[in-house]
Amino acid sequence: MGFCLSWWAKDEPALREAYNEIKRSKVGRIARLTGKVEGLVVIQEMTGLSPEVAEALDGLRLEGTDVRGRRLTP
């Protein structure tokens, strides 16, 4: 029993894509390559929130931070 191993040179767009992927973090690489990456939703861009829900979400923010979770300087 055996197998055949072969390879070939990538064209320029594929080479650029591979180079850019290698420069990125290893964390999540398999998910990116298989298309299983989930996106984030920014709360401020969500539509259809009632004022009560928006106020409750705003209340969950850590004290002393801005909307993006960055610490406010005194």
N, C-alpha and C positions, 0 to 999 in steps of 0.2 A: 504494500500500500504506500502511496506517496502523494505528493501534492505539487502544484506548480505555483511559484511565486513570481509575480511580475509587477512592474511599476512603469510610470511614464512621467514626463515633465508636464507640469500644469501650464495652461495658457495664462496670460498676464492677469486677467481679472480673477481667476481662481487663485493665483499666487498671491495677489494683493489681499484677497479675502482670508486666506490661510495665515498670512503674516499678521493681519489685524487681529485675528482670533488668538494667535499665540501671544500677542502683546497684552491681551485682556486677562483678567483674573481667571484662575482655574475653577474657582467656585462657580457653579452653574453652567459649566461648559457643555456637559452632556445635554442638559435641558435646552440650551441655546441651539446646539447642533441638531437636536431631534424636534425642535419647534414646540417644546412643552413649557416655555417660559410664560409666566403669568404676569400681567401688567398691574401697576398700582393705579388706584383711582384717588385723585385729589378731592377731598371733601368739598372744597369751595366750588369745584366745577360740576358737582353732582346737581341734577335738577330734580324738582319735585319734593324737596324736603319741606316739611311743615316748619313754621317758625319755632314750635316747641322742640322738635327734633334737632334743629340747627342750634338752638340755645343749649340743649343738653350735650350735644357733641362739643360745643365750645367750652362747656364746663368741665369736660374731661381733660382738657389741656393742663399740663403741669404748671403750677404756679411759678411765675418768673420766666416763662418762655413765650416766644411769639408763636404765630400760627404754624410756622414750620418746625417748631420744637427747639429752636435755638434759644439759648439763655439770654435774657435781657440784662444789660449792664445797669447797675444802680446809678 
